[in-house]
Amino acid sequence: MSEGRFEREFERILFGSRWLMAPFYIGLVIALLLLLVVFVKELVLESMQLMDLDETHVLVWVLTLIDMSLAGNLLLMVTFAGYENFVSKLDVNSHPDRPAWMGRVDFSNMKLKLVASIIAISVIHLLKAFMSLASTDKVELQWQLIIHGVFIVTGLLLAVMDWLGDHAAENKRHN
């Protein structure tokens, strides 16, 4: 086998290895399904007790549903963008329900959206803790605040790094 032929065959195998990621995305779809089961369970159980709940409990419950919705959106976004970026393009261009962001979310955008979603979920957990402040352990609340701050700093640093990278690439193009 000639060197050029060996190289082409190796690169074909290497490129085909991207399909090893497909089971990961199937796993994320299964996780989304499991999250839906938990969401429905929470919705049904709390709805049956709605007349006995006070305003604070209802607000915490609604925040929990929003939290699960954000987690589901995050799973879906990572699944779609990851599959399109690393495995194969989804052939849904003509579908009327195709999200506008599909095909435009690269790895850098996905990172920032992931961190933004994590920060939003963290905010909801903090708000839930504040809503039930009387029963919240103060040390636990302090750790939640610290972790939330770390998420915010991480998000800002990732955004700055991406901005610097884009700025450096733009300068290279102009030189």
KATABEL-V247613 format. One record per residue. RES is the residue in three letters. PSI is psi as a letter, one per 30 degrees, with the letter a starting at -180 (999 if undefined). Layout:
RES	PSI
RES	PSI
This chain:
MET	k
SER	l
GLU	e
GLY	e
ARG	e
PHE	e
GLU	e
ARG	e
GLU	e
PHE	e
GLU	e
ARG	e
ILE	e
LEU	e
PHE	e
GLY	f
SER	f
ARG	f
TRP	f
LEU	f
MET	f
ALA	e
PRO	f
PHE	e
TYR	e
ILE	e
GLY	e
LEU	e
VAL	e
ILE	e
ALA	e
LEU	e
LEU	e
LEU	e
LEU	e
LEU	e
VAL	e
VAL	e
PHE	e
VAL	e
LYS	e
GLU	e
LEU	e
VAL	e
LEU	e
GLU	e
SER	e
MET	f
GLN	g
LEU	e
MET	f
ASP	f
LEU	k
ASP	l
GLU	e
THR	e
HIS	e
VAL	e
LEU	e
VAL	e
TRP	e
VAL	e
LEU	e
THR	e
LEU	e
ILE	e
ASP	e
MET	e
SER	e
LEU	e
ALA	e
GLY	e
ASN	e
LEU	e
LEU	e
LEU	e
MET	e
VAL	e
THR	e
PHE	e
ALA	e
GLY	e
TYR	e
GLU	e
ASN	e
PHE	f
VAL	d
SER	l
LYS	k
LEU	k
ASP	i
VAL	g
ASN	e
SER	f
HIS	k
PRO	f
ASP	g
ARG	k
PRO	k
ALA	e
TRP	f
MET	k
GLY	f
ARG	f
VAL	j
ASP	a
PHE	e
SER	e
ASN	e
MET	e
LYS	e
LEU	e
LYS	e
LEU	e
VAL	e
ALA	e
SER	e
ILE	e
ILE	e
ALA	e
ILE	e
SER	e
VAL	e
ILE	e
HIS	e
LEU	e
LEU	e
LYS	e
ALA	e
PHE	e
MET	e
SER	h
LEU	e
ALA	e
SER	g
THR	k
ASP	k
LYS	e
VAL	e
GLU	e
LEU	e
GLN	e
TRP	e
GLN	e
LEU	e
ILE	e
ILE	e
HIS	e
GLY	e
VAL	e
PHE	e
ILE	e
VAL	e
THR	e
GLY	e
LEU	e
LEU	e
LEU	e
ALA	e
VAL	e
MET	e
ASP	e
TRP	e
LEU	e
GLY	e
ASP	e
HIS	e
ALA	e
ALA	e
GLU	e
ASN	e
LYS	e
ARG	e
HIS	f
ASN	999
